[in-house]
Amino acid sequence: MSGALAGRRAIVTGGTRGIGRAIAEAFVQAGARVSVCARGAEGVAAARDAYAAHGAVCDLADGDAVRRYVDDAAAALGGIEILVNNASGFGSTDDEAGWAASLSVDVMASVRASHAAIPHITQAGGGSIVHVSSISGLQPSPRTPPYGAVKAALIHYTTSQAAALAKQNIRVNCVAPGSIEFPGGSWERRRLSGDPLYARILAGIPFGRLGTPEEVAEVVLFLVSPAARWVTGQTIAVDGGQMLS
């Protein structure tokens, strides 16, 4: 989709590694100017050098920091048409810490970034928001209850936002990735350590492999592009049929 986002300005939270980085790079290749944020200064600096027009260190669990980042990104890019809420707190344990991590980043950072970005997107004449959920939000998640619950909340929030923002010419959609493997990611670590969970997950994917960040990024690119101009309020599973087993 070369040139599909020419002249567009985009924010990708958690955009320095894995799915977020793949999304940011896909946007740049499609002609957009992109800002990314993450907690690690080294990753942000590398992103600015490699593919991002703007980047900032941001603790997405801090509401004031999220709002400052979005406004700074808008100023640096000259506006915003696209917001991708990709970051996750990866809260997995069914305890106070797991729920706090999931709610503060997966849910509230997405809400706060949306609230901060919507005036800029409206001023630009409209645009698109994409939330990155998970197939854990579409089915029971006994291994990671907080993660599954907040990803389900993002799916519902997508529909509510889509209905509310259509009059402002803002489309809102969601992607729900399955198990995605990339260098340094949790699934690579499980594979290298011989964790039996890796083999069980792999056995349940009809195509016989885990997905890649680029395969998720291409769906996000479609959703924010003019090719999806009549698509809003939708959640697309990007899982290679993982939920079919």
Disulfide bonds with the S-S distance in Angstrom:
none
